[in-house]
Amino acid sequence: MKTKHYSRRQFTTHLFGGAIAMGISPMLIAQKSTLPKEEIDWYNAKELGIEGKGWTDTKRYFDRFPSKAEGMVREAVWNLSRHSAGMCMRFVSDSPNIYVRYSLFLDRLAMPHMPATGVSGLDLYANDGNGIDRWAGVVFPDKKEIETIIAENLSPGSRRYTLYLPLYNGVESLEVGVPKGESFEALAPRKEKPILFYGTSIMHGACASRPGMAFPAILGRRLSRPTLNLGFSGNGLMEIEVATLLAEQDPCAYVIDCLPNMNETTVSERTVPLVKKLRATHDKTPILLVEDRSFTNSEFFPHRKTHHQKSRAALKKAYAELTDAGVGNLYYLDGDYLLGEDGEGATDGSHPSDLGMLRYADAYEPVLRAILKQF
């Protein structure tokens, strides 16, 4: 079979022409790089407020940990805390067009197993008027400085929007724009106590295709609650220094999902001290301990099954020790079915795809609903 070679221009023409022939809009393949010639009113997120930010005294506005954490936690954790995972901006507008311009912290826009839309993109959801937030648009980042339209020719009407920030990149600056004369009302971060999620790369958002598809964001929408995403890729290790920072927050519930980064020894050593550290300042706040997900191909790799069994046994033992000692409002979630049962929920056996993120949310939701109903 003879291979046909295209120049870059020919390939672009071929790709777009084929897409058009199939009825696919080129906007679904490449984002517009230029803005329409209309005057735009820009609104600065730093001035209006961001939800999902636990501390105000941060080194950069969009950091997740306070500035004092530098040198207090390990360097790897500090560097990951500079990602904007879990943060969002909420606003109301009747504009037919919504624009964004923002500057990213890191040069790396994507990862081998996770697209730029999830790593470095902005993700827009709109309330449909029936209480459901539905996806509306996403930015396709191809550089660090981005100015683009994220939703165009929207149906008439005023509605509430949620704009999710990048999962695996940091943000230096962010503005949202609407055409001059169109309404725009920023919504202050909600006053309700958030659900605080502490965990690993899975919590952090790997490998969601968009920021709004990370499972803490999905649960935030389903439960109508603000969330704090404190997932640290490869570094969710129940460290006491991190626990000290978590104890400074006042959430409606703590979710501790660290086992994917741990083994039976570290689970045995660190679970009880972490829970006791939180209980020292929060005697009644619910704490949910979560087992690790099963690798989707673990049935073919006995050492993975053994790893799951040992770390889960250690967590169960710590849970029993805590409850026997009278620690109340402590809950437990099994890990067997966090990614489903068919092996199709992960990109690499470990990190959820969008399907896997939905399954994680499905597993968490009834447990969190039952917990929050009591408090």
Protein Blocks (a to p, Z undefined) as FASTA:
>chain_A
ZZddddfklmmmmmmmmmmmnopafklmpccfbdcddddddddfklnopehiabfbbfbf
kbmbdfklgojacfklmmmmmpcghiacddddfbfbdcdddddfbfblbdfkbcfklmmm
ccddddehnopacdfbdcddfbfbdcddfbghiaeddddddddddfkbccfbdcddddeh
iacddddddfbdcddddddfklnopacfbfklpfklmmmmmnopacdddbdehiagopak
lmmmmmmpccfbdcddfklmpcfklmmmmmmmmmmmmmmmmmkbccddddddddfklmmm
mklmmmmmmmmmmmmmmmmmmmmnopahiacddfklmnojnopabfnopaccfklmmmmm
mmmmmmmmmmmmmZZ
